[in-house]
Amino acid sequence: MMANHSKLWYLQRLRLLDVLDSSQKAVVEEASQMSEIRRRERIYLPGDPSDQIYLLKAGVVKIAVPGPDGREVILAFLYPGDVFGELAVVDDAPRDHYAEAYEDAVVCAIDRTLFLRMMRECPELGYQVTKLMGFRLRTFRSRVEELLYKSAHARVAHALLDLATQHGIGDAQGIMIPLRLSQRDIANLVGLTRETVNSVLKDFRQKLLIETDRRSIRVKDRKGLSGIR
């Protein structure tokens, strides 16, 4: 992964850093730590210090918390160009969630003190971080509303549509979601049991809304999924 490209090559492709000038990017390049994270390896855990902000250059990262019943609750899947651990900018309390490589990933870690300095030097960076936090807050609020008010079919349909939008690959047969999603993962993402998710996916397949195999899910009828309430 990382060995094929320089650290600067990766940093130049991180959306959040677009607002920095070349000298500021050079400072970040010098001070940041680029790491290759293997699938299922944890990047940080609940209780770890909030002393770094992370930028994802390659792979997929899962953000999750342990639920009260011991089950994992998946908050989000993140993709190249995304930022995580950004609450360290405004809150130095320990982490209350964990980040895990869902696929092999390349991650850039920037110390909190350096990031705060960059925000002082480049107010636009602070503005972009604020926008990111606002977007995440709205997303989580929408997730809570779904868990409270929407049917199991609607929850699964919305999750698949989100994943297709963020990470899907379009072709003549529909939109393929190239994540190795297990039924347990989908259940943990939408707050259902694995058995319920299995039943919903079976129904979607019978209605030709999706196709599934061991490695991917293909959305065949996006409009049909969108209409599920």
C-alpha positions in Angstrom: 0.0 0.0 0.0 2.0 3.0 1.3 5.3 1.8 0.0 4.2 2.7 -3.6 3.7 6.4 -2.8 5.3 9.1 -0.8 3.7 10.6 2.3 3.3 13.9 0.5 1.4 12.1 -2.3 -1.1 10.8 0.2 -1.4 14.1 2.0 -2.1 16.0 -1.2 -5.1 13.8 -1.8 -6.8 14.4 1.6 -9.7 16.7 1.1 -9.5 18.5 4.5 -5.9 19.7 3.7 -6.9 21.4 0.5 -7.2 24.7 2.3 -3.6 24.7 3.5 -0.9 26.3 1.4 2.3 24.4 0.3 4.4 25.5 3.3 1.7 24.4 5.8 1.3 21.1 4.0 5.1 20.6 4.2 4.9 21.1 8.0 2.2 18.5 8.3 4.1 16.1 6.1 7.2 16.5 8.4 5.3 16.0 11.6 2.6 13.5 10.8 2.8 9.8 11.1 1.7 7.6 8.2 0.8 4.0 9.1 -0.5 0.9 7.4 -3.3 -0.7 9.4 -4.3 -4.3 8.7 -7.9 -5.5 8.5 -9.5 -5.7 12.0 -6.6 -3.9 13.7 -7.8 -1.3 16.1 -6.5 2.3 15.6 -7.7 3.5 19.0 -9.9 2.3 21.8 -12.4 3.8 24.3 -10.4 5.4 27.0 -7.4 6.2 24.8 -6.2 9.8 25.0 -7.7 12.2 22.4 -4.3 13.5 21.3 -4.4 12.9 17.5 -6.6 13.6 14.5 -6.6 10.9 11.8 -6.9 11.2 8.0 -7.8 8.2 6.0 -6.0 7.8 2.7 -6.7 4.2 1.7 -9.0 1.4 2.7 -12.1 1.5 5.0 -12.3 2.3 8.7 -15.2 1.4 11.0 -16.2 3.7 13.8 -18.1 1.8 16.6 -19.0 1.7 20.2 -19.8 -1.3 22.5 -23.5 -1.4 23.2 -25.1 -1.9 26.6 -25.8 -5.6 25.8 -22.2 -6.2 24.7 -23.1 -6.0 21.0 -21.1 -3.7 18.7 -22.9 -0.6 17.5 -21.5 0.6 14.2 -21.6 4.4 13.9 -20.1 4.8 10.5 -17.8 3.5 7.7 -15.2 5.9 6.5 -13.5 6.1 3.2 -10.4 7.6 1.6 -10.3 11.4 2.2 -12.3 11.2 5.4 -11.2 12.5 8.8 -11.8 10.8 12.2 -11.0 11.4 15.8 -11.7 15.1 15.1 -13.4 15.7 18.5 -9.8 15.9 19.8 -9.9 19.5 18.4 -12.5 20.6 20.8 -12.4 18.1 23.6 -9.4 16.5 25.2 -11.5 13.9 27.1 -10.6 10.2 26.4 -12.1 8.5 23.4 -15.6 7.1 23.9 -15.6 4.9 20.8 -13.1 2.9 18.8 -11.8 3.0 15.2 -10.9 -0.2 13.4 -9.6 -1.0 10.0 -12.5 -2.7 8.2 -10.2 -3.3 5.3 -6.4 -2.8 5.1 -5.9 1.0 5.4 -3.4 3.8 5.2 -3.9 6.3 8.0 -2.2 9.7 8.7 -2.0 10.7 12.3 -1.6 14.4 13.2 -0.9 15.5 16.8 -3.6 17.6 18.3 -1.3 20.5 19.1 -0.1 20.7 15.5 -3.6 20.6 14.2 -4.7 23.3 16.5 -1.8 25.4 15.4 -2.7 24.9 11.7 -6.3 26.0 12.5 -5.0 29.2 14.0 -2.8 29.9 11.0 -5.6 28.9 8.5 -9.1 29.8 9.8 -10.6 28.1 6.7 -9.3 24.8 8.2 -11.2 25.5 11.4 -14.3 26.3 9.4 -14.0 23.0 7.5 -13.7 21.0 10.7 -16.7 22.8 12.1 -18.7 21.9 9.0 -17.5 18.3 9.4 -18.7 18.1 13.0 -22.1 19.6 12.0 -22.5 17.1 9.2 -21.6 14.2 11.6 -24.1 15.5 14.2 -26.9 15.6 11.7 -26.0 12.2 10.4 -26.1 10.6 13.9 -29.4 12.4 14.7 -30.9 11.0 11.5 -29.6 7.5 12.6 -31.3 7.8 16.0 -34.6 8.9 14.3 -34.4 5.8 12.1 -33.8 3.5 15.0 -36.8 5.0 16.8 -39.4 5.3 14.0 -38.5 3.3 10.9 -39.3 -0.3 10.1 -36.6 -3.0 9.8 -37.0 -3.0 6.0 -36.6 0.8 5.8 -33.5 0.8 8.1 -31.7 -1.9 6.0 -32.8 -0.2 2.7 -31.5 3.2 3.8 -28.2 1.7 5.0 -27.6 0.0 1.7 -28.4 3.1 -0.2 -26.0 5.1 1.9 -23.2 2.6 1.3 -24.0 2.5 -2.4 -23.8 6.3 -2.5 -20.5 6.5 -0.6 -18.6 3.5 -1.8 -20.6 2.0 -4.7 -19.3 1.1 -8.1 -21.9 1.6 -10.9 -22.2 -0.8 -13.8 -24.9 -2.1 -16.2 -26.4 -4.3 -13.4 -26.7 -1.6 -10.8 -24.4 -0.4 -8.0 -22.0 -2.8 -6.3 -21.1 -2.2 -2.7 -17.6 -3.7 -2.6 -17.4 -4.2 1.1 -17.3 -7.6 2.6 -20.4 -6.9 4.8 -21.6 -9.7 6.9 -25.2 -9.9 8.1 -23.9 -9.2 11.6 -22.2 -6.0 10.4 -25.5 -4.8 8.8 -27.4 -5.7 12.0 -24.9 -3.7 14.1 -25.2 -0.8 11.7 -29.0 -0.6 11.8 -29.8 -1.8 15.3 -31.4 -5.2 14.4 -30.7 -8.8 15.0 -28.8 -10.8 12.4 -31.9 -13.0 11.9 -34.0 -10.0 11.1 -31.4 -8.7 8.6 -31.3 -12.2 7.0 -35.1 -12.1 6.5 -35.0 -8.6 5.1 -32.2 -9.3 2.6 -34.0 -12.4 1.5 -37.1 -10.3 0.8 -35.1 -7.7 -1.1 -33.5 -10.5 -3.2 -36.9 -12.0 -4.0 -38.2 -8.6 -5.1 -35.1 -8.1 -7.3 -34.0 -5.0 -5.4 -30.6 -6.4 -4.6 -28.2 -9.3 -5.4 -25.7 -10.7 -2.8 -22.7 -13.0 -2.8 -20.0 -13.7 -0.3 -18.0 -10.6 -1.1 -20.4 -7.9 -2.1 -24.0 -6.6 -2.3 -25.3 -5.1 -5.5 -28.2 -2.6 -5.5 -30.2 -3.4 -8.6 -33.3 -1.1 -8.0 -32.3 2.1 -6.2 -35.7 3.6 -6.7 -37.4 0.6 -5.3 -35.2 0.7 -2.1 -35.8 4.4 -1.8 -39.5 3.9 -1.7 -39.5 1.5 1.3 -41.0 3.1 4.4 
